[in-house]
């Protein structure tokens, strides 16, 4: 299921929000530098 | 259609739906649901007596509800076979029989209320997909008020209103007062060439359809004043420019500018169109009695079912992908499946006929040869290592791997269907799949050789054969300058890049690893590069957990035409490499050789 996550560009470090669905892969691009190394940051577990 | 219906070697299954297609090139098995017509199509003489007595009147879907049909009807005048069918949801004569009038007047006794859907199964060697197109929804552009004003119609409705099958027998009447209009405006690119609303692509046929409509109007009703609002007229085909010029010569006005608003005069029901004329640079208002929206085309929604069944890939615009848009525009990526007509992209009749003839020819060549050349690079299962987990079958874009998970028998690769992307090999956790010419041993040996000397200065690059490697090649041919310390390992697809190759490169001292493949829309193996992304995303998390900077593993989609992007990426990864110290590399090696952490 699609969820709201923070993406981080592994080239320039820019962070942005977007929807992420592991089952529906999408080509992603950093809006700042154009890199495709966009990592969906894992959600931090609440203590 | 008549020729197709009469041909002794063509079995036409009308009013039917594909339920299932399995198999591969030369061995497809098809299951078709032949929907019940409740009329014996062979006995029916299309005498029309049943239609005359049927008391049910319903909107005719084929005529977009602009005219009516009976519960027993022929979908359209030229339908093949020329036989009626009963829509059971509308019919009064079924269970319990309350009407039965059609059966009473039918002399050949071909009405059969007990008819059931029938399943037909057969084997075929090849398949041609020709599912056609549909039109896009004009309501997305609400400034044209299609749903509010009756005199705003679509080009499809215009076609029906002026057709000989319509109640007016082709005479165009204004919907509000049933009088012939004095002037008509055509608005182009409704739902096409728009990034935000509608579709970004050009629908290809609308310009010439409007030119044809204006000529038709001028021929039959020279008194009607026609205006066309357009961005640019795309009269690309043979004779099309002449047709466009003829349309202008007979007095059709072409105004360059797309209207921003339509307002109706409540008294006259005339439509006031506001437009910025880009030739004069002025805002103009024009009054028309009717407006025709030239709507764009979209793929038919039903195509998706065929796409899934035949493991075809879809371009971002929704049309089916050909193997190569220039060099192989008829073949689909799945062996033995060919594309014809608008399922592949919007096109006019001539182009559809050309593609259909090509597809028929390709199919015939294959069938008469009776043999197919199997790819040299295919995957092979090592039965002793296979645990029948089935992940390879899930990963295969072509459905060429079968596995019986319950029986735990080793997976089987159908070599005729395998295209050699290697995704199965990369996904297999038990090393039970070997890719011919791209074996694990070969790739590992390349990594070993790469980092024999000064590993801290090298960048390990995995590039797919079709796109990224081509991009690198073009950068070289174009004499573009980029850092020379990148070492490329070519794989057929980025889907072949196994996690263990990347771990091995880091173990050997790689400061940075780059995995590069085709853009999603260009993947030569349907969707194999989606697995690459999934894998790399997983690896970023693993790297972080191990205390290794995830950014040392980079992922890029570079096409064969993107030499500039390749160069830019090479500079970026080199900048990144410079930030990786010898100590960090040693630490990484230590982490990965530590059995607990690595």
Interface residues (C-beta under 8 A of the other chain):
Chain A: X10 X11 X22 X25 X26 X27 X33 X34 X35 X36 X37 X39 X40 X42
Chain B: X519 X520 X521 X530 X533 X534 X537 X540 X541 X550 X551 X553 X554 X555 X556 X557 X565 X568 X569 X572 X576
